[in-house]
Amino acid sequence: MTIAPERPAVIEAAPSVGERRRSLVLLRATDVYALLGAVAAALSITWLLFARLLPFSGTIGFLAVAYGLFLALYGLLVSFDENGPAVRDRLAAVVVQSLGLVMVVALAFVVVFTLWEGRKALPHLNFFTQDMAQAGPLDPLSAGGILHAIVGTLEQIAIALALTVPSGMVCAVFLNEVPGGFARFVRTVVEAMTALPSIVAGLFIYATVILALGFERSGLAASLALAVMMLPIIIRAADVVIRLVPGTLREASYALGTSRWRTVWHVVLPTARSGLTTSVILGTARGVGETSPVLLTAGFTAELNSDPLSGPQVSLPLATFEFVKSPEPTMIARGFGTAAALMVLVLLLFIVARVIGGRGAGRLTKRQEHRRVLASRRDAERFAERLAARAKSETPMETRSEQ
């Protein structure tokens, strides 16, 4: 009896089921519904309280009550689906995001309101090419301009930056690279000067430079007052940025036998380039909008004075202050136009600073890359010449040994 061989069992492969794609979106539909529902309920209840039930009134009070009810209702709706820590996390996120939204709305309102109020003066070309020497409060907007204020602001800020940027960077490097008791004392003084009122800086320069030394009111004196305001801001911000540079970079530079100043110049400062640019921007923003130091040290003039060493010189914030004091609508329009020009000037300065110093660490310009290629070629040629000379010097010795 012959037994037939068993056939191997065929195992059918199960149909492959693709892996479900995991959603990376943190915002769910229930979160949106809870947010919109809390907003609608808070506004409805607040309107009912203010309009029907209670004798309340006022826009600020309405917004405050509506915001408090919104947080309470949003927390209640989220608690139906989440636990306690998640509810607190959602409430904290909503508070932070709403505060950021308020800041953005306030900034947009200031910019739009300034541009809207200065719309009558900005279209006139003479507003940027003339001064106010031949124009008065009753003259139309087709006469006079702010050329004297633009020139004064540019010269004063340029002189102040020329004084504060090198000294501020050197002081910040000293605070980080030369620790000790004196460095702690300097850091304490810098932190105290950060909150120095602008009028005190103006009075200091007025008392020391103008009264004690006998210099006249000028754009240079105003630049010195602005430098007093800008210097602690630049030092403090640069100190924080340099402190964030990893210590391993310094240790690697020292391990190669590099001196301290070359380590700072070639390692620390290039690494913190973008942060140092931000510190300069913060200092410029502090100085470019000051009015009282310029009024005390440079005075006010309606004529163009391009010499910062002698004579009164006006700036854009001071011109804005003087223009809006007048009850005439044309002067008020000039004031808002001057404020709009100041905002545009600050924006241009920020863009220039970002272009100059916004390049990240290790990124080179085309000129620097070309210089690096040429240096590499010179090094390669020098090494080749050294190897050739060594080979020539070893050849006679081998010939002598064979003989």
SULPE-V864368 format. One record per backbone hydrogen bond with DSSP energy under -1.0 kcal/mol. NH is the residue of the N-H (numbers start at 0). CO is the residue of the C=O. E is the energy in kcal/mol with one decimal. If there is no record, write none. Layout:
BEGIN
nh & co & e
NH & CO & E
NH & CO & E
END
This chain:
BEGIN
nh & co & e
31 & 27 & -1.6
32 & 28 & -2.4
33 & 29 & -2.5
34 & 30 & -2.3
35 & 31 & -2.8
36 & 32 & -2.5
37 & 33 & -2.2
38 & 34 & -2.1
39 & 35 & -2.6
40 & 36 & -2.6
41 & 37 & -2.4
42 & 38 & -2.3
43 & 39 & -2.2
44 & 40 & -2.7
45 & 41 & -2.3
46 & 42 & -2.3
47 & 43 & -2.2
48 & 44 & -2.3
49 & 45 & -2.6
50 & 46 & -2.6
51 & 47 & -1.8
52 & 47 & -1.8
53 & 48 & -2.9
55 & 53 & -1.5
61 & 57 & -1.8
62 & 58 & -2.6
63 & 59 & -2.4
64 & 60 & -2.5
65 & 61 & -2.5
66 & 62 & -2.3
67 & 63 & -2.1
68 & 64 & -2.5
69 & 65 & -2.2
70 & 66 & -2.2
71 & 67 & -2.0
72 & 68 & -2.8
73 & 69 & -2.7
74 & 70 & -2.3
75 & 71 & -1.9
76 & 72 & -2.5
77 & 73 & -2.4
78 & 74 & -1.7
80 & 77 & -1.4
81 & 77 & -1.9
86 & 82 & -2.0
87 & 83 & -2.3
88 & 84 & -2.2
89 & 85 & -2.5
90 & 86 & -2.4
91 & 87 & -2.5
92 & 88 & -2.3
93 & 89 & -2.3
94 & 90 & -2.4
95 & 91 & -2.4
96 & 92 & -2.5
97 & 93 & -2.4
98 & 94 & -2.2
99 & 95 & -2.2
100 & 96 & -2.2
101 & 97 & -2.2
102 & 98 & -2.1
103 & 99 & -2.2
104 & 100 & -2.6
105 & 101 & -2.5
106 & 102 & -2.5
107 & 103 & -2.6
108 & 104 & -2.4
109 & 105 & -2.2
110 & 106 & -2.3
111 & 107 & -2.8
112 & 108 & -2.7
113 & 109 & -2.2
114 & 110 & -2.4
115 & 111 & -2.5
116 & 112 & -2.4
117 & 113 & -1.7
121 & 117 & -2.1
123 & 120 & -1.1
127 & 124 & -1.7
129 & 125 & -1.5
131 & 301 & -1.2
142 & 139 & -1.5
145 & 126 & -2.7
146 & 129 & -2.5
149 & 145 & -2.2
150 & 146 & -2.4
151 & 147 & -1.9
152 & 148 & -2.4
153 & 149 & -2.3
154 & 150 & -2.3
155 & 151 & -2.4
156 & 152 & -2.5
157 & 153 & -2.1
158 & 154 & -2.3
159 & 155 & -2.3
160 & 156 & -2.7
161 & 157 & -2.2
162 & 158 & -1.3
163 & 159 & -2.5
164 & 160 & -2.3
167 & 163 & -3.0
168 & 164 & -2.3
169 & 165 & -2.4
170 & 166 & -2.2
171 & 167 & -2.3
172 & 168 & -2.5
173 & 169 & -2.3
174 & 170 & -2.3
175 & 171 & -1.3
176 & 172 & -3.1
177 & 173 & -1.8
183 & 179 & -1.7
184 & 180 & -1.9
185 & 181 & -2.4
186 & 182 & -2.3
187 & 183 & -2.0
188 & 184 & -2.1
189 & 185 & -2.4
190 & 186 & -2.4
191 & 187 & -1.9
192 & 188 & -2.2
195 & 192 & -1.6
200 & 196 & -1.4
201 & 197 & -2.1
202 & 198 & -2.2
203 & 199 & -2.3
204 & 200 & -2.1
205 & 201 & -2.2
206 & 202 & -2.4
207 & 203 & -2.3
208 & 204 & -2.1
209 & 204 & -1.3
210 & 205 & -2.1
211 & 206 & -1.5
212 & 207 & -1.3
214 & 208 & -2.1
217 & 296 & -1.2
219 & 307 & -2.7
221 & 217 & -1.7
222 & 218 & -2.2
223 & 219 & -2.1
224 & 220 & -2.0
225 & 221 & -2.4
226 & 222 & -2.4
227 & 223 & -1.8
228 & 224 & -1.2
229 & 225 & -2.4
230 & 226 & -2.6
233 & 229 & -2.3
234 & 230 & -2.5
235 & 231 & -2.4
236 & 232 & -2.3
237 & 233 & -2.6
238 & 234 & -2.4
239 & 235 & -1.8
240 & 236 & -2.0
241 & 237 & -2.7
242 & 238 & -1.8
244 & 241 & -1.3
250 & 246 & -2.4
251 & 247 & -2.4
252 & 248 & -1.9
253 & 249 & -2.7
254 & 250 & -2.2
256 & 253 & -1.7
257 & 252 & -1.7
262 & 258 & -1.8
263 & 259 & -2.3
264 & 260 & -2.3
265 & 261 & -2.6
266 & 262 & -1.9
267 & 262 & -2.0
268 & 263 & -2.6
270 & 266 & -1.5
271 & 267 & -1.9
272 & 269 & -1.1
275 & 271 & -2.5
276 & 272 & -2.1
277 & 273 & -1.8
278 & 274 & -1.9
279 & 275 & -2.0
280 & 276 & -2.2
281 & 277 & -2.4
282 & 278 & -2.1
283 & 279 & -2.5
284 & 280 & -2.5
285 & 281 & -1.7
286 & 282 & -2.0
287 & 283 & -2.8
289 & 286 & -1.2
294 & 290 & -2.2
295 & 291 & -2.1
296 & 292 & -2.0
297 & 293 & -2.7
312 & 297 & -1.1
318 & 314 & -2.6
319 & 315 & -2.4
320 & 316 & -2.2
321 & 317 & -2.2
322 & 318 & -2.4
323 & 319 & -2.3
325 & 322 & -1.3
331 & 327 & -2.0
332 & 328 & -2.3
333 & 329 & -2.0
334 & 330 & -2.1
335 & 331 & -2.2
336 & 332 & -2.3
337 & 333 & -2.5
338 & 334 & -2.0
339 & 335 & -2.2
340 & 336 & -2.3
341 & 337 & -2.1
342 & 338 & -2.0
343 & 339 & -2.2
344 & 340 & -2.3
345 & 341 & -2.4
346 & 342 & -2.2
347 & 343 & -2.3
348 & 344 & -2.3
349 & 345 & -2.2
350 & 346 & -2.1
351 & 347 & -2.4
352 & 348 & -2.3
353 & 349 & -2.2
354 & 350 & -2.3
355 & 351 & -2.2
356 & 352 & -2.7
357 & 353 & -2.0
362 & 359 & -1.4
368 & 364 & -2.5
369 & 365 & -2.3
370 & 366 & -2.4
371 & 367 & -2.1
372 & 368 & -2.2
373 & 369 & -2.4
374 & 370 & -2.3
375 & 371 & -2.3
376 & 372 & -2.2
377 & 373 & -2.3
378 & 374 & -2.3
379 & 375 & -2.5
380 & 376 & -2.5
381 & 377 & -2.2
382 & 378 & -2.4
383 & 379 & -2.3
384 & 380 & -2.4
385 & 381 & -2.1
386 & 382 & -2.4
387 & 383 & -2.3
388 & 384 & -2.4
389 & 385 & -2.1
390 & 386 & -2.3
391 & 387 & -2.2
392 & 388 & -2.0
393 & 389 & -1.7
394 & 390 & -1.4
397 & 393 & -1.7
398 & 394 & -1.8
399 & 395 & -2.2
400 & 396 & -1.9
401 & 397 & -1.8
402 & 398 & -1.8
END
